[in-house]
Amino acid sequence: MTSGALFMMLFWQIGVTVVAGYFFYRVLTSKPKTDEEADEDSYSDNDSDHKQNRT
């Protein structure tokens, strides 16, 4: 393996690991949603059949 190939392999492996780690950190340190925010983010509220049955 050439030194250029080794450098490129290490660069991309480290880069992907850093990006994945950043997003894991963001998820693990995010604040929990309040009840109102959780209700607004419901899939069932977006379902037209569910809305018709509620009324």
C-alpha positions as CSV (number, residue, x, y, z in Angstrom):
1,M,0.0,0.0,0.0
2,T,1.4,3.4,-0.9
3,S,1.7,6.1,1.6
4,G,-1.0,8.2,-0.3
5,A,-3.5,5.3,-0.1
6,L,-2.8,4.9,3.7
7,F,-3.2,8.6,4.3
8,M,-6.5,8.7,2.3
9,M,-7.8,5.6,4.2
10,L,-7.0,7.1,7.6
11,F,-8.3,10.5,6.6
12,W,-11.8,9.1,5.7
13,Q,-12.0,6.7,8.6
14,I,-11.2,9.4,11.1
15,G,-13.5,11.9,9.3
16,V,-16.5,9.6,9.3
17,T,-15.8,8.6,13.0
18,V,-15.7,12.3,14.0
19,V,-18.9,13.1,12.2
20,A,-20.7,10.1,13.6
21,G,-19.4,10.9,17.1
22,Y,-20.6,14.5,16.7
23,F,-24.2,13.4,15.9
24,F,-24.2,10.8,18.7
25,Y,-23.1,13.6,21.1
26,R,-25.9,15.8,19.8
27,V,-28.5,13.1,20.4
28,L,-27.3,12.2,23.8
29,T,-27.1,15.8,25.1
30,S,-30.4,17.1,23.6
31,K,-33.1,18.2,26.0
32,P,-36.2,16.1,26.2
33,K,-39.3,17.5,24.5
34,T,-42.0,19.0,26.6
35,D,-45.5,17.4,26.5
36,E,-46.8,20.1,24.2
37,E,-43.9,19.6,21.8
38,A,-44.3,15.8,21.9
39,D,-48.0,16.1,21.1
40,E,-47.3,18.3,18.1
41,D,-44.8,15.8,16.7
42,S,-47.1,12.8,16.6
43,Y,-47.4,10.8,13.5
44,S,-51.1,10.0,14.3
45,D,-51.9,13.7,14.1
46,N,-50.7,13.8,10.5
47,D,-52.8,10.8,9.5
48,S,-56.0,11.9,7.8
49,D,-57.9,8.8,8.9
50,H,-57.0,9.4,12.5
51,K,-58.2,13.1,12.3
52,Q,-61.5,12.0,10.8
53,N,-62.1,9.5,13.6
54,R,-61.3,12.0,16.3
55,T,-64.0,14.5,15.3
